[in-house]
Amino acid sequence: MAQTAMTIRVDNNVKRQFDALCEQFGMSVNAAVNVFINAVVRTRSIPFTISAEEDKTSQALLDMLYTTDRSNRPDLTMEEIDEEIRKARQERRERIAREKQKQLETA
């Protein structure tokens, strides 16, 4: 498969933070961006919920990226990634429901 180089502009601070996070996850910035781009093209949508709070969906995707990058498994399917994202979204919905229930109980 032919590849091409891509240049993007990112705030210096954000880039430093992203580089550090990718390093903590044990993956390259290139791997993270490639998985994201492939997911967007395949689903024709952003493959996670965009929110101001920490999101388990994003973490699940990053965990899958980490696993793929570390094990060098080219056989990881988008269906497997989708399943992880689905599970993370369900966990997030359940967590939000529990938090709302706690708020109602303490009110």
LOKE-501468 format. One record per residue: x negated, y negated, z of N, C-alpha, C, O in turn. Coordinates in pm, 1 decimal. Layout:
<rs>
<<X; Y; Z>; <X; Y; Z>; <X; Y; Z>; <X; Y; Z>>
...
</rs>
This chain:
<rs>
<<-85.3; 117.4; 0.0>; <0.0; 0.0; 0.0>; <-89.8; -123.5; 0.0>; <-176.3; -137.5; 86.4>>
<<-69.7; -211.6; -95.2>; <-147.7; -334.9; -105.0>; <-110.2; -428.7; 8.8>; <5.4; -435.5; 50.4>>
<<-208.4; -499.6; 57.1>; <-184.3; -594.2; 165.6>; <-226.7; -733.0; 122.4>; <-305.4; -749.3; 29.2>>
<<-173.5; -833.3; 191.3>; <-208.8; -971.2; 162.6>; <-232.6; -1044.2; 293.8>; <-176.4; -1008.0; 397.2>>
<<-315.4; -1145.9; 288.9>; <-341.9; -1227.5; 407.4>; <-230.3; -1329.8; 423.5>; <-168.6; -1372.2; 325.8>>
<<-205.4; -1368.7; 547.5>; <-99.4; -1464.1; 577.7>; <-153.7; -1563.6; 679.9>; <-218.7; -1524.0; 776.6>>
<<-127.8; -1690.5; 659.5>; <-172.5; -1794.0; 752.0>; <-50.5; -1862.6; 811.2>; <40.9; -1901.7; 738.5>>
<<-49.0; -1877.2; 943.9>; <61.1; -1947.4; 1010.5>; <3.9; -2052.5; 1104.2>; <-110.0; -2041.3; 1149.7>>
<<83.0; -2154.1; 1132.3>; <42.3; -2258.0; 1226.5>; <116.1; -2235.3; 1357.6>; <238.1; -2219.2; 1360.7>>
<<38.5; -2234.3; 1466.1>; <93.1; -2211.4; 1599.5>; <25.6; -2308.9; 1694.9>; <-93.1; -2338.2; 1681.3>>
<<100.7; -2357.9; 1789.6>; <45.2; -2444.0; 1893.6>; <-73.9; -2372.8; 1959.2>; <-67.0; -2253.2; 1987.5>>
<<-182.5; -2446.4; 1983.2>; <-303.5; -2387.3; 2041.9>; <-275.4; -2314.1; 2172.1>; <-324.3; -2203.3; 2193.9>>
<<-196.5; -2376.6; 2258.3>; <-164.7; -2316.5; 2387.6>; <-89.1; -2185.6; 2371.2>; <-119.2; -2086.4; 2437.6>>
<<8.8; -2186.4; 2282.6>; <89.0; -2066.1; 2258.3>; <1.2; -1955.2; 2200.9>; <14.4; -1839.0; 2239.4>>
<<-87.9; -1990.9; 2109.3>; <-176.6; -1890.4; 2050.2>; <-265.9; -1827.0; 2155.8>; <-283.2; -1705.1; 2157.3>>
<<-322.1; -1907.8; 2243.3>; <-407.2; -1853.4; 2349.5>; <-328.3; -1757.8; 2438.3>; <-377.1; -1650.7; 2474.4>>
<<-206.0; -1797.5; 2473.1>; <-122.4; -1711.5; 2556.8>; <-88.5; -1580.7; 2484.4>; <-93.2; -1472.9; 2543.7>>
<<-54.3; -1591.5; 2356.1>; <-20.0; -1472.2; 2278.1>; <-140.5; -1379.7; 2264.9>; <-127.7; -1258.2; 2280.5>>
<<-257.8; -1436.7; 2236.1>; <-380.2; -1356.7; 2227.3>; <-404.1; -1281.0; 2357.7>; <-435.5; -1161.9; 2357.1>>
<<-388.6; -1352.1; 2469.5>; <-411.7; -1290.2; 2600.3>; <-310.6; -1178.8; 2626.9>; <-346.7; -1072.4; 2677.4>>
<<-185.0; -1203.3; 2593.1>; <-82.5; -1100.2; 2613.9>; <-109.2; -977.3; 2527.9>; <-99.2; -864.2; 2575.4>>
<<-142.8; -999.6; 2402.5>; <-172.4; -885.7; 2315.0>; <-289.7; -805.6; 2370.0>; <-288.7; -682.5; 2366.9>>
<<-390.0; -875.7; 2420.0>; <-504.5; -806.8; 2478.8>; <-461.3; -724.7; 2600.0>; <-505.0; -610.9; 2617.0>>
<<-375.1; -782.5; 2684.5>; <-324.4; -709.2; 2800.5>; <-245.4; -585.7; 2758.4>; <-250.2; -482.6; 2825.4>>
<<-172.9; -596.4; 2647.6>; <-95.2; -483.3; 2597.7>; <-183.9; -380.6; 2528.2>; <-139.0; -270.5; 2496.3>>
<<-309.6; -416.6; 2505.0>; <-401.5; -325.0; 2439.2>; <-379.1; -314.2; 2289.4>; <-405.1; -210.1; 2229.0>>
<<-331.2; -421.3; 2230.7>; <-303.8; -418.8; 2087.3>; <-355.6; -546.1; 2022.8>; <-379.8; -646.5; 2089.9>>
<<-371.9; -540.0; 1893.2>; <-419.0; -658.1; 1821.6>; <-302.2; -750.7; 1789.2>; <-186.9; -708.2; 1782.9>>
<<-334.7; -877.5; 1768.9>; <-234.2; -974.9; 1725.5>; <-178.7; -931.3; 1589.9>; <-58.6; -941.7; 1565.1>>
<<-265.5; -883.1; 1503.7>; <-223.5; -836.9; 1371.8>; <-118.8; -725.8; 1382.8>; <-19.2; -727.8; 1310.4>>
<<-140.0; -629.4; 1472.0>; <-43.3; -519.8; 1488.7>; <91.2; -573.6; 1537.3>; <196.0; -531.1; 1488.8>>
<<88.8; -666.2; 1632.5>; <213.6; -722.9; 1685.3>; <291.1; -796.2; 1576.0>; <412.3; -779.1; 1563.3>>
<<222.1; -876.4; 1498.7>; <288.1; -953.1; 1392.6>; <340.4; -859.7; 1283.6>; <450.5; -880.6; 1232.5>>
<<264.0; -758.1; 1247.5>; <308.2; -664.0; 1144.5>; <433.4; -588.2; 1185.6>; <524.3; -571.8; 1104.2>>
<<440.3; -541.9; 1308.7>; <560.1; -470.3; 1353.5>; <680.3; -563.7; 1350.9>; <789.2; -524.6; 1308.7>>
<<660.4; -686.8; 1396.1>; <769.5; -784.1; 1395.1>; <819.4; -808.7; 1252.3>; <939.6; -803.0; 1226.4>>
<<727.4; -835.7; 1161.0>; <765.6; -864.4; 1022.2>; <839.1; -745.6; 960.3>; <941.6; -763.4; 894.5>>
<<787.2; -625.3; 981.0>; <853.2; -506.6; 925.9>; <993.2; -488.2; 982.4>; <1084.8; -450.6; 909.2>>
<<1011.2; -514.2; 1111.3>; <1143.6; -500.3; 1172.2>; <1240.9; -603.4; 1115.8>; <1356.7; -570.9; 1089.3>>
<<1195.6; -726.7; 1097.2>; <1282.1; -831.7; 1041.3>; <1324.7; -795.1; 899.3>; <1442.1; -807.9; 864.4>>
<<1230.7; -750.0; 818.0>; <1262.9; -713.4; 679.6>; <1359.8; -595.0; 676.8>; <1455.9; -594.8; 599.8>>
<<1334.7; -495.8; 759.9>; <1418.1; -376.1; 758.7>; <1560.2; -405.2; 804.7>; <1656.3; -358.0; 744.0>>
<<1574.0; -483.8; 913.1>; <1707.1; -508.9; 970.2>; <1772.8; -634.5; 915.6>; <1892.2; -656.7; 935.5>>
<<1694.0; -717.0; 846.5>; <1741.4; -846.0; 796.0>; <1792.7; -932.9; 910.8>; <1887.2; -1010.1; 894.4>>
<<1729.0; -919.1; 1026.9>; <1763.5; -998.8; 1144.6>; <1645.1; -997.6; 1240.3>; <1552.5; -917.8; 1225.5>>
<<1649.5; -1086.5; 1337.9>; <1548.0; -1085.4; 1443.2>; <1577.5; -963.2; 1529.7>; <1690.6; -947.5; 1575.7>>
<<1478.5; -875.6; 1553.3>; <1506.4; -746.8; 1617.2>; <1514.3; -749.7; 1770.0>; <1500.5; -645.7; 1834.5>>
<<1535.9; -865.8; 1827.3>; <1550.4; -874.4; 1972.3>; <1629.6; -998.8; 2006.5>; <1643.9; -1089.7; 1924.8>>
<<1681.1; -1001.5; 2129.2>; <1756.6; -1116.1; 2176.0>; <1660.0; -1228.2; 2210.8>; <1561.5; -1206.1; 2281.3>>
<<1687.1; -1345.7; 2162.7>; <1605.0; -1461.5; 2196.1>; <1670.5; -1529.2; 2315.3>; <1786.1; -1571.1; 2308.6>>
<<1594.9; -1539.6; 2425.3>; <1650.3; -1599.4; 2546.4>; <1539.5; -1667.2; 2624.9>; <1421.0; -1646.3; 2599.1>>
<<1579.9; -1748.3; 2720.8>; <1483.6; -1822.0; 2802.2>; <1428.0; -1735.6; 2914.6>; <1319.3; -1762.9; 2965.6>>
<<1500.7; -1632.6; 2953.5>; <1454.8; -1546.4; 3061.6>; <1371.9; -1432.4; 3005.6>; <1374.1; -1405.7; 2885.4>>
<<1297.9; -1364.8; 3094.7>; <1224.2; -1248.6; 3050.4>; <1323.7; -1145.6; 3000.4>; <1427.9; -1123.7; 3062.1>>
<<1292.1; -1084.0; 2891.2>; <1386.7; -996.4; 2824.2>; <1329.0; -856.1; 2812.2>; <1220.4; -837.5; 2757.3>>
<<1401.8; -757.6; 2863.6>; <1354.2; -619.9; 2855.8>; <1348.3; -570.0; 2712.4>; <1270.2; -480.1; 2681.3>>
<<1430.0; -627.2; 2624.9>; <1426.7; -586.4; 2484.5>; <1290.9; -618.8; 2424.6>; <1229.8; -535.2; 2358.0>>
<<1244.5; -739.9; 2448.6>; <1113.5; -778.8; 2397.1>; <1005.0; -691.5; 2458.1>; <912.3; -648.9; 2389.1>>
<<1017.1; -664.9; 2588.1>; <918.1; -581.3; 2654.5>; <919.2; -440.1; 2597.0>; <813.4; -379.8; 2579.0>>
<<1037.4; -387.0; 2568.0>; <1045.5; -252.7; 2509.6>; <975.8; -248.9; 2374.2>; <903.7; -153.9; 2343.5>>
<<997.4; -352.2; 2293.6>; <931.8; -358.7; 2163.7>; <780.5; -366.2; 2181.3>; <706.4; -297.6; 2111.0>>
<<735.0; -448.3; 2273.8>; <591.3; -459.4; 2297.6>; <534.3; -328.7; 2351.1>; <422.6; -290.5; 2315.9>>
<<610.9; -259.2; 2436.8>; <566.2; -129.2; 2486.0>; <549.5; -30.3; 2371.1>; <452.9; 45.9; 2367.2>>
<<644.6; -32.3; 2277.5>; <634.4; 56.3; 2161.6>; <513.7; 18.1; 2075.7>; <442.8; 105.2; 2025.1>>
<<491.1; -111.1; 2059.7>; <374.8; -156.3; 1983.2>; <246.5; -108.0; 2049.2>; <154.6; -60.9; 1982.2>>
<<241.5; -120.2; 2181.2>; <124.2; -78.1; 2257.0>; <100.0; 70.9; 2236.0>; <-12.0; 113.0; 2207.0>>
<<205.3; 149.7; 2250.6>; <193.1; 294.1; 2234.7>; <146.0; 329.0; 2094.5>; <57.5; 412.9; 2077.5>>
<<203.9; 265.9; 1995.4>; <166.7; 293.2; 1857.0>; <22.2; 253.8; 1830.8>; <-53.3; 329.7; 1770.0>>
<<-16.3; 135.0; 1876.8>; <-151.7; 86.0; 1852.2>; <-254.5; 173.2; 1923.4>; <-359.0; 205.1; 1866.7>>
<<-225.0; 212.0; 2047.7>; <-320.3; 289.8; 2126.6>; <-333.1; 433.0; 2075.2>; <-442.6; 489.2; 2076.2>>
<<-225.1; 491.2; 2031.4>; <-229.8; 630.4; 1986.7>; <-257.9; 641.5; 1837.4>; <-283.2; 750.1; 1785.3>>
<<-252.9; 526.1; 1769.1>; <-275.6; 522.4; 1624.4>; <-182.5; 619.3; 1552.2>; <-224.1; 691.9; 1461.8>>
<<-56.0; 619.2; 1593.4>; <44.7; 709.9; 1536.8>; <114.3; 643.3; 1418.4>; <200.4; 557.7; 1438.9>>
<<80.2; 679.6; 1297.6>; <149.1; 620.7; 1183.0>; <289.6; 677.2; 1163.8>; <366.8; 625.0; 1083.4>>
<<323.7; 785.0; 1238.1>; <452.6; 849.6; 1218.6>; <563.9; 791.1; 1305.3>; <675.0; 844.2; 1304.9>>
<<538.0; 685.0; 1378.5>; <642.0; 622.2; 1459.7>; <745.3; 561.3; 1365.9>; <712.5; 479.1; 1280.3>>
<<869.0; 602.1; 1382.9>; <973.6; 556.2; 1291.3>; <1043.0; 432.3; 1345.1>; <1039.6; 404.2; 1464.9>>
<<1105.2; 359.8; 1255.4>; <1182.8; 243.3; 1296.3>; <1302.9; 288.0; 1378.9>; <1350.0; 213.1; 1464.5>>
<<1353.1; 408.6; 1354.5>; <1464.4; 460.7; 1433.5>; <1423.3; 476.9; 1579.6>; <1502.0; 449.1; 1670.0>>
<<1299.2; 522.1; 1602.7>; <1250.2; 535.5; 1739.8>; <1238.6; 398.4; 1806.2>; <1273.2; 381.9; 1923.1>>
<<1190.3; 302.0; 1731.7>; <1181.6; 166.2; 1785.3>; <1321.6; 112.5; 1812.2>; <1345.5; 51.2; 1916.3>>
<<1414.6; 135.1; 1719.2>; <1553.6; 91.3; 1739.0>; <1613.1; 151.6; 1865.1>; <1682.0; 82.8; 1940.4>>
<<1587.2; 279.1; 1888.6>; <1641.4; 346.4; 2007.5>; <1586.2; 282.9; 2135.2>; <1660.6; 261.5; 2230.9>>
<<1458.1; 253.2; 2137.1>; <1399.0; 187.5; 2253.6>; <1461.3; 50.0; 2275.7>; <1489.9; 11.9; 2389.2>>
<<1481.9; -22.9; 2169.2>; <1543.9; -155.1; 2180.1>; <1687.0; -141.2; 2230.1>; <1730.7; -218.3; 2315.4>>
<<1760.9; -42.2; 2176.9>; <1898.9; -19.5; 2220.7>; <1903.1; 10.3; 2370.9>; <1987.3; -43.3; 2442.9>>
<<1812.4; 95.5; 2417.3>; <1807.1; 129.1; 2559.9>; <1775.8; 4.8; 2643.5>; <1837.7; -17.8; 2747.5>>
<<1680.6; -74.7; 2598.0>; <1643.1; -195.1; 2672.4>; <1758.4; -293.7; 2678.1>; <1781.0; -356.3; 2781.7>>
<<1831.3; -308.5; 2568.8>; <1946.4; -399.3; 2568.2>; <2053.9; -350.3; 2663.8>; <2115.5; -430.4; 2734.1>>
<<2077.3; -218.7; 2667.1>; <2176.0; -162.5; 2759.1>; <2132.5; -187.0; 2903.4>; <2214.0; -226.1; 2986.9>>
<<2004.9; -164.3; 2933.1>; <1953.4; -189.4; 3067.6>; <1971.3; -336.2; 3105.0>; <2006.2; -368.1; 3218.6>>
<<1947.2; -424.8; 3009.3>; <1962.0; -568.1; 3035.7>; <2107.5; -602.2; 3066.0>; <2136.0; -676.2; 3160.2>>
<<2200.6; -547.5; 2985.0>; <2342.9; -572.2; 3010.3>; <2383.0; -521.9; 3148.8>; <2456.6; -589.3; 3220.9>>
<<2334.4; -403.6; 3185.7>; <2366.0; -347.5; 3316.8>; <2307.8; -433.2; 3428.8>; <2372.6; -454.4; 3531.2>>
<<2184.4; -482.7; 3409.1>; <2121.4; -567.7; 3510.7>; <2200.0; -696.9; 3528.6>; <2222.7; -741.1; 3641.2>>
<<2241.4; -757.2; 3417.9>; <2319.0; -881.3; 3424.4>; <2451.7; -856.6; 3494.9>; <2496.0; -938.7; 3575.3>>
<<2515.1; -743.5; 3464.8>; <2642.3; -710.0; 3530.0>; <2622.3; -692.5; 3680.2>; <2704.8; -738.2; 3759.3>>
<<2513.1; -626.5; 3720.3>; <2484.5; -609.5; 3864.2>; <2461.5; -744.8; 3930.7>; <2510.4; -769.4; 4041.0>>
<<2386.6; -832.9; 3863.0>; <2359.8; -965.3; 3919.2>; <2488.7; -1045.2; 3934.6>; <2507.5; -1113.2; 4035.5>>
<<2577.2; -1037.7; 3836.2>; <2705.8; -1107.7; 3845.0>; <2789.6; -1051.1; 3958.5>; <2855.4; -1125.8; 4030.9>>
<<2787.3; -918.0; 3974.2>; <2862.8; -854.4; 4082.3>; <2809.6; -900.3; 4218.1>; <2888.1; -927.9; 4308.8>>
<<2678.6; -908.5; 4232.7>; <2619.4; -955.7; 4358.1>; <2661.8; -1098.9; 4387.1>; <2692.2; -1133.4; 4501.3>>
<<2663.7; -1182.9; 4282.4>; <2705.4; -1321.9; 4300.3>; <2849.5; -1328.8; 4346.9>; <2882.8; -1409.6; 4433.5>>
<<2935.1; -1245.4; 4290.7>; <3075.8; -1243.6; 4331.0>; <3090.7; -1196.0; 4475.2>; <3174.3; -1247.5; 4549.4>>
<<3010.5; -1098.8; 4514.6>; <3018.0; -1044.3; 4649.6>; <2969.0; -1144.2; 4753.8>; <3019.2; -1146.4; 4866.2>>
<<2871.2; -1227.0; 4717.0>; <2816.8; -1323.3; 4813.1>; <2891.8; -1455.7; 4811.8>; <2868.7; -1540.4; 4898.0>>
<<2981.0; -1474.7; 4715.5>; <3055.2; -1601.1; 4704.8>; <3171.8; -1605.3; 4801.3>; <3244.8; -1704.3; 4805.7>>
</rs>
